[in-house]
């Protein structure tokens, strides 16, 4: 079953002031003062506006930058990259494809053995869905990428 993601006015109205500033006004949250920079739990990071899956904890790594950073998006089609000339520098902005939410920026200083990219994201643009909530929240198709023979966890909401 394929899920449809869409940006609607009610989703925008539910955003906190910080989420709105970051996603709708191209803001940047403070380093080390955001929800996911130091999150080490397995799960998915989805667009806070649409719920579209964007990043996996399996691709998250510590850059010591104070923002959650990933080596790649879950699906390259879920993000759009645009040139950003703000703040007197040239960067590549990353936006969610469906919601057009500002997520952060991508840089070419990531781990070379993982493709060399660093997707430096704003926590305020993301919502984290832990592994044990994937099925209950409609992301069950992603569950398998977190399972190993030793540590598979039961999924909340799974039928027994």
C-alpha positions in Angstrom: 0.0 0.0 0.0 1.5 3.3 -1.1 1.0 6.4 1.1 0.3 9.8 -0.4 2.1 12.8 1.1 0.8 16.4 0.7 1.3 19.8 2.1 -1.9 21.4 3.5 -2.8 24.5 5.4 -3.8 22.5 8.6 -0.3 21.0 8.7 1.3 24.5 8.5 -1.0 25.7 11.2 0.2 22.9 13.6 3.8 23.9 13.3 5.6 25.5 16.3 7.0 29.0 15.7 10.5 27.5 15.3 9.3 24.8 12.8 7.5 27.5 10.8 10.5 29.8 10.7 12.8 27.0 9.6 10.6 25.2 7.1 8.6 28.1 5.6 11.0 31.0 6.0 14.3 29.2 5.3 15.6 29.6 8.8 18.4 27.8 10.6 18.1 26.6 14.2 20.9 26.9 16.7 23.7 24.3 16.7 23.6 21.9 19.7 20.2 23.4 20.7 17.9 21.2 18.7 16.0 18.0 19.2 17.9 15.5 17.1 21.5 16.5 16.8 22.4 13.9 19.4 19.7 11.3 18.8 21.1 7.8 18.5 17.8 5.8 18.3 17.0 3.7 15.2 14.2 5.0 13.1 13.1 7.4 10.3 13.2 11.1 10.0 10.2 12.5 8.2 9.1 15.9 6.9 7.4 17.7 9.8 4.9 19.1 7.4 3.9 16.2 5.2 5.2 13.1 6.9 7.2 12.1 3.8 10.1 9.8 4.8 13.4 11.7 4.2 16.3 10.1 6.2 17.2 6.9 8.0 19.1 6.7 11.3 21.2 4.1 9.5 22.7 7.0 7.5 23.1 9.4 10.4 26.5 10.2 11.7 28.1 12.6 14.2 29.8 15.5 12.5 30.3 17.5 15.7 28.4 20.3 14.0 25.4 20.4 16.4 22.9 19.4 13.7 21.6 16.0 12.6 23.7 15.0 9.6 23.2 12.1 7.1 25.2 10.6 4.3 22.2 10.3 2.0 18.4 10.8 1.8 16.2 7.7 2.1 15.2 8.2 -1.5 16.8 10.8 -3.8 13.4 11.7 -5.1 12.2 12.9 -1.7 14.5 15.9 -1.7 15.2 18.8 -4.0 18.5 20.6 -4.1 18.7 24.3 -5.0 21.6 26.8 -5.1 21.5 29.1 -2.1 23.5 32.4 -2.3 22.3 33.8 1.0 24.7 35.0 3.7 27.3 36.0 1.1 28.2 32.3 0.3 27.2 29.7 -2.2 25.6 26.6 -0.7 23.3 23.9 -1.8 19.9 24.1 -0.1 17.9 20.9 0.6 14.1 21.0 0.5 11.5 18.3 0.8 10.1 17.4 -2.6 6.4 17.2 -1.6 6.2 19.8 1.1 8.8 22.2 -0.3 10.0 22.6 3.3 13.4 24.0 3.9 15.4 21.2 5.5 19.0 22.4 5.6 22.0 22.1 3.2 24.2 19.5 1.6 28.0 19.7 1.6 30.7 17.7 -0.1 32.8 17.1 3.1 31.0 13.9 4.2 32.6 10.5 4.6 34.3 9.6 1.3 33.5 5.9 1.7 29.8 6.8 1.9 29.7 9.0 -1.2 31.3 12.2 0.3 28.1 14.1 1.1 26.9 15.6 4.3 23.2 16.4 4.5 23.2 18.9 7.4 19.5 19.2 8.5 17.5 21.2 10.9 15.7 19.2 13.6 12.8 21.6 13.4 12.1 20.4 9.8 12.0 16.8 10.9 9.9 14.4 13.0 11.5 11.3 14.2 9.6 8.0 14.1 11.3 5.3 16.2 11.6 1.8 14.9 8.9 0.4 17.3 6.4 2.9 15.9 7.0 2.5 12.2 4.1 0.2 11.4 1.7 2.0 13.7 2.4 5.3 12.0 2.2 3.9 8.5 5.9 3.4 7.7 6.0 -0.4 8.1 7.6 -0.8 4.7 10.8 0.6 6.1 11.0 -1.7 9.1 13.1 -4.4 7.4 16.1 -2.1 7.0 16.4 -1.9 10.8 16.0 -5.6 11.6 18.9 -8.0 12.3 18.7 -11.5 13.5 19.9 -10.6 16.9 18.0 -7.5 17.9 14.6 -7.3 16.1 12.2 -5.5 18.3 8.4 -6.0 18.3 6.5 -3.3 16.5 4.0 -1.4 18.6 0.6 -1.8 17.0 1.6 -5.1 15.4 -0.9 -7.9 15.4 -0.1 -10.8 17.7 
